[in-house]
Amino acid sequence: MGMNADQANSSASLFIGVDIGGTTTRIAAFADLDAPAFTPIARFPTHASYMEQIRAIERELSASETVRYAGIGISVGAQIARDGSGVATAPNLPDYIGKPLRDECSEHFASPVRLGHDTVCGLLAEKRFGSLTAFERVAYLTVSTGTGAAVQLAKDDLSLTFSIEFGHQLLDGNELACLCGQVGCLETMTGGRQIELRYGQPAERITDLDFWEHLCDTLALGLVNLAQLTRVEAVAVSGGIYLNNAYLREHLPQDVARRLRSLPLQVMVAQLAEDAPLVGAALLSGTPESVILH
């Protein structure tokens, strides 16, 4: 998915999307916000150090031929402060907490900067261009380094989009300590970082079917809780662990349908796959601040 360099360089100004994931950071340029097409600028491992990450973003943008920005949107795998200025909580990126991410980037690039939780950005992209376009009450779930979700509730011209701590809902009988400091979080069983800490290898290398059955059932339970609490109609599921596991893609919708009796919930693979948070980051520049609740 993309446009060529000549198209990018001929634009008077471009929208920039930055996706700071728990593992990888991506940067891309968008000629406009009416299509998900983009020009990749950079891809590199996310730095655990906040300042190293800021310098890396600055270095990559400065090195590109894109020098005029209509706006910069940054997707972060963390809860955003209520005023949208930085990171409030981030079990997977603790050094980012409380830092002035928005203002530092805005001052350096002399461009408006917006921040969004990565699930909010993923949802914006899937609702605009992907698998959620036909629904009003929707959710986006990512199963990757962490496990997070966002919800959009809409009616007529009114809508509200917000992230939720999907991975940190507590499960009865789960005595595993979570990186967030709680005991019993869903993410202890589904988050890539916590799985690797417990099993000594990445989730994608685990071949034990019992492991995947349990992970799938745990995600299904979480989605049933989400549907009962919000009455969402559809959820787009993404993230490296989910997208790259055929068992999860096949069985999660079935497990949700088996558990959820009173409310229908369509469970779909995110159409934009792992590009959704990057595309949604750019869309922040054209999204009214009043419709996103941090």
C-alpha positions in Angstrom: 0.0 0.0 0.0 1.6 3.3 -1.0 2.3 6.0 -3.5 5.6 6.6 -5.3 8.3 9.1 -4.2 7.5 11.5 -7.1 3.9 11.7 -6.0 5.0 12.4 -2.4 7.6 15.0 -3.3 5.3 16.9 -5.6 2.8 17.6 -2.8 2.9 21.1 -1.4 2.5 19.6 2.1 1.9 16.2 3.5 0.3 14.6 6.5 2.7 12.5 8.6 1.7 9.4 10.4 3.9 7.9 13.2 3.1 4.6 14.8 5.1 4.0 18.0 4.4 0.4 18.8 5.7 -1.6 21.8 8.2 -3.3 19.4 8.5 -1.3 16.2 8.1 2.3 15.1 6.9 3.3 11.6 6.7 6.7 9.9 4.9 7.4 6.6 3.7 10.3 4.5 0.2 10.8 3.2 -0.7 13.1 0.3 -4.2 13.5 1.7 -6.6 12.0 4.2 -9.2 10.7 1.6 -7.3 7.4 1.0 -5.2 5.0 3.0 -2.3 5.2 0.5 1.0 6.3 2.0 4.7 6.6 1.3 6.9 4.7 3.9 9.6 6.9 5.4 11.1 4.8 8.1 10.8 1.6 10.2 13.0 0.9 13.2 12.8 -0.8 16.6 11.0 1.3 19.2 13.5 2.8 21.7 12.9 2.1 25.4 14.4 5.5 26.1 12.0 8.4 25.4 14.7 10.8 24.3 16.4 8.3 22.0 13.0 7.7 20.4 12.4 11.4 19.9 15.8 11.8 18.3 15.2 8.9 16.0 11.9 10.3 14.8 13.5 13.7 14.2 16.4 12.1 12.4 14.2 10.1 10.1 11.9 13.0 9.2 14.8 15.4 8.7 16.5 12.9 6.4 13.5 12.5 4.2 12.7 14.8 1.3 9.4 15.6 3.0 10.0 19.0 4.5 6.5 20.6 4.8 3.9 19.1 7.0 0.2 19.7 7.0 0.0 17.9 10.3 1.7 15.1 12.3 -0.3 12.4 14.0 1.4 10.0 16.4 -0.1 6.6 17.4 1.3 5.3 20.7 0.9 1.9 22.4 0.0 3.7 25.6 -2.8 5.5 27.4 -2.7 9.2 26.4 -3.0 12.0 29.0 -6.4 13.5 29.2 -5.2 16.8 27.7 -3.6 14.9 24.8 -0.1 16.2 25.6 1.8 12.9 26.3 1.6 9.4 27.8 -0.2 8.8 31.0 0.3 5.1 31.5 2.4 2.6 29.5 3.5 -0.8 31.0 5.4 -1.5 27.8 7.0 2.0 27.5 7.5 3.2 31.0 10.1 5.9 30.1 7.5 7.8 28.1 5.2 8.5 31.0 4.7 12.2 31.7 7.0 13.4 28.9 5.8 16.3 26.6 5.7 14.3 23.4 3.2 16.5 21.6 4.8 19.8 22.4 8.4 18.6 21.7 7.4 17.3 18.2 5.3 20.3 17.5 8.1 22.8 18.3 10.7 20.9 16.3 8.7 20.5 13.2 6.7 23.7 13.4 3.5 21.7 12.7 0.4 20.8 14.6 0.8 17.4 16.3 -1.9 15.1 17.6 -1.5 12.0 19.8 -3.7 9.0 20.0 -3.7 5.6 21.6 -2.8 3.0 19.0 -6.1 1.3 19.2 -8.0 4.6 18.7 -5.9 5.2 15.6 -6.5 1.6 14.4 -10.2 2.1 14.9 -10.3 5.4 13.0 -8.6 3.7 10.1 -10.8 0.6 10.0 -14.0 2.8 10.4 -13.0 5.1 7.6 -11.4 2.6 5.1 -11.6 -0.9 6.5 -13.9 -3.6 7.9 -16.0 -1.4 10.2 -17.4 1.1 7.6 -20.9 -0.4 7.7 -21.4 -0.3 11.5 -22.2 2.4 14.1 -21.1 0.9 17.4 -17.7 -0.6 16.8 -14.5 -1.8 18.5 -10.9 -2.4 17.5 -8.8 -5.0 19.2 -5.0 -5.5 18.9 -3.2 -8.6 20.1 0.4 -7.9 19.8 3.2 -6.8 22.3 0.2 -5.8 24.5 -3.5 -6.4 24.2 -5.6 -3.3 23.8 -8.9 -2.0 22.4 -10.8 1.0 21.5 -14.6 1.7 21.1 -16.5 4.1 18.9 -20.2 4.7 19.7 -22.0 6.7 17.0 -25.5 7.8 16.1 -26.4 10.2 13.3 -23.8 13.0 13.4 -22.6 12.2 17.0 -19.7 9.9 17.8 -17.3 9.3 20.6 -14.1 7.3 20.3 -12.0 6.1 23.3 -9.5 3.5 24.3 -10.2 1.0 27.0 -8.0 -1.1 29.2 -9.1 -4.3 27.5 -6.0 -6.2 28.5 -6.2 -5.2 32.1 -9.6 -6.5 32.9 -9.3 -9.0 35.8 -10.0 -12.6 35.3 -11.2 -14.7 38.2 -8.7 -17.4 39.2 -5.8 -15.8 37.3 -3.0 -15.2 39.8 -0.4 -14.0 37.3 1.3 -10.7 38.1 0.9 -8.2 35.2 3.5 -5.6 34.1 1.0 -2.9 35.0 1.2 -3.9 38.7 -2.1 -5.7 39.0 -2.6 -9.4 39.5 -5.0 -11.3 37.2 -5.0 -9.2 34.0 -6.1 -10.8 30.8 -3.0 -9.5 29.1 -0.8 -11.8 31.2 -2.2 -14.6 29.0 -2.4 -12.8 25.7 0.3 -10.0 25.5 3.3 -10.9 23.5 5.8 -9.3 25.9 4.4 -11.2 28.9 4.1 -14.4 27.0 7.8 -14.2 26.1 8.7 -13.5 29.7 6.8 -16.5 31.0 7.7 -19.0 28.3 11.1 -17.8 27.3 10.2 -17.5 23.6 8.0 -15.4 21.4 4.4 -16.5 21.0 4.8 -17.2 17.3 7.3 -20.0 18.2 4.9 -21.8 20.6 3.3 -24.8 18.9 1.3 -26.3 21.8 -2.3 -26.4 20.8 -3.5 -26.2 24.4 -1.7 -22.8 24.7 -3.5 -21.4 21.7 -6.9 -22.8 22.8 -6.5 -21.1 26.1 -5.4 -17.8 24.6 -8.3 -17.9 22.2 -10.8 -18.6 25.0 -9.4 -15.8 27.1 -9.7 -13.3 24.2 -13.3 -14.5 23.6 -14.2 -14.0 27.2 -12.8 -10.5 27.0 -14.7 -9.7 23.9 -18.0 -11.0 25.4 -17.4 -8.7 28.4 -16.8 -5.8 26.0 -19.9 -6.5 24.0 -22.1 -6.8 27.1 -20.7 -3.5 28.5 -20.8 -1.4 25.4 -23.2 -3.2 23.0 -20.8 -2.8 20.1 -21.9 -4.6 16.9 -18.6 -5.4 15.3 -14.9 -5.7 16.2 -11.9 -5.6 13.9 -9.0 -7.6 15.3 -5.4 -7.0 14.4 -1.9 -7.2 15.9 0.9 -9.5 14.9 -0.1 -12.4 17.2 -3.6 -12.5 15.8 -2.9 -11.8 12.2 -0.1 -14.4 12.0 -2.0 -17.3 13.7 -4.5 -19.2 11.6 -6.0 -20.9 14.7 -7.0 -17.6 16.3 -8.4 -16.2 13.1 -10.6 -19.3 12.6 -11.7 -20.0 16.2 -12.0 -16.6 17.9 -15.3 -15.7 16.1 -16.6 -19.2 16.9 -15.7 -18.9 20.6 -17.3 -15.5 20.9 -20.5 -16.7 19.2 -20.6 -19.7 21.6 -20.3 -17.6 24.7 -22.4 -14.5 23.6 -26.1 -15.4 23.6 -28.0 -12.2 23.9 -26.1 -9.8 21.6 -24.6 -10.5 18.2 -21.0 -9.4 17.7 -19.3 -9.7 14.4 -15.6 -10.6 14.8 -13.6 -9.7 11.7 -9.9 -9.5 10.7 -8.8 -5.9 10.4 -8.8 -5.1 6.7 -5.8 -2.7 7.0 -4.0 -5.3 9.1 -0.9 -3.8 10.8 -1.1 -0.6 8.8 -4.3 0.5 10.6 -2.6 2.4 13.5 -0.3 4.1 11.0 -3.1 5.2 8.8 -5.2 6.2 11.8 -2.3 8.3 13.1 -2.5 10.5 10.0 -6.3 10.7 10.3 -5.9 12.3 13.7 -5.0 15.5 11.8 -8.4 15.6 10.3 -10.4 14.4 13.3 -12.0 16.9 15.6 -10.5 16.7 19.1 -14.0 16.7 20.6 -14.8 13.3 19.3 -11.9 11.5 20.9 -11.9 10.9 24.7 -8.4 10.3 26.0 
